[in-house]
Amino acid sequence: MQRKWIAPAPALARVAARLGRALAVPAAAYEPFVVAGHVVGWLRPERAQRLARWPQFFRRSDHALELAASLDTPEARAQALLAVARTLAAEGALTAWRDERYTVAASPGQKTLFELERAAARYFGIHTFAAHANGLTGDEDRWRMWLARRSPVKAIDPGLLDNLVGGGIAAGADAAATLVKEAWEEAGLEKPLSRHAQCAGSVDICRATSDGLQRETIYAYDLWLPADFAPANQDGEAVGHRLYAPEDVLAVLATDNITADASLVIVDFLIRHGHIPPGDPGFAALDALRRPPALHPASEQLKRL
């Protein structure tokens, strides 16, 4: 009987060191972005100052940037922020325009406060959501994992390795629908196959990036595929796929050749399936990366407004 593969401690130490840097919680100061009394984003002071130059839309205090109370419907807020985002994009302050919106609420499941162009999400530091799938063949003890190579013209993380399937959850969609959609576009997976993906929970990211603050919850799926399956990208966002053995996946995770998001989703898989045992010296550090501390206690910030 084949024994379960266990990740070697020295390799895990290299992975923990790399991801500790790549997923570090920001140390710089951020100001809360407040809408209808709720903290929905976080901005660097210089960005808050730039936005305050739209006094018809924003009010800046010593402690926060607030959206004007006169913008009192989701539609009015969305239109105002769309105008702001278009100007920021023209100034080169945003990544490539996506013409796709994210829903913004006080917390998941609550009523929508507004929708925001995806390219502006990190600029405003809003909480976004995504769905990623580990594409796997074999069995839980000894498996191989499909990784995709991102197109070199992608606006974010061009040319890096990524999960087989992954994408942001747009307004009006949910994690399951997003996964099915992205599975076809990114890997040519038909619905009868992609619908077998099992959601195993979620991981969280809170880190500073070149385009702002990434605050994202990623719903992690495991998708076991037939041995003869071969991915076929449909939308031009991936330029190749390769099947990796466990030890090769671990080697990639120790490098900057794979996105931080995909790395965390894979580490979550390794922990869940017992390939990183709790007794490993690197376990605690890697486990903690799945649930980073909140940037600031929002309630305390609001008390000082």
Secondary structure, DSSP 8 states (H G I E B T S, - for coil): --------HHHHHHHHHHHHHHT----S--EEEEETTEEEEEE-HHHHHHHTT-TTTEEE-SS-EEE-TT--SHHHHHHHHHHHHHHHHHTT-SSS----EEEEESSTTS-EEEEEEGGGHHHHT-EEEEEEEEEEEE-SSSEEEEEEEE-TT-SSSTT-EEESEEEE--TT--HHHHHHHHHHHHH---HHHHTT-EEEEEEEEEEEETTEEEEEEEEEEEEE--TT-----SSSSEEEEEEE-HHHHHHHHTSSSB-HHHHHHHHHHHHHTTSS-TTSTTHHHHHHHTS---SS-HHHHHHT-
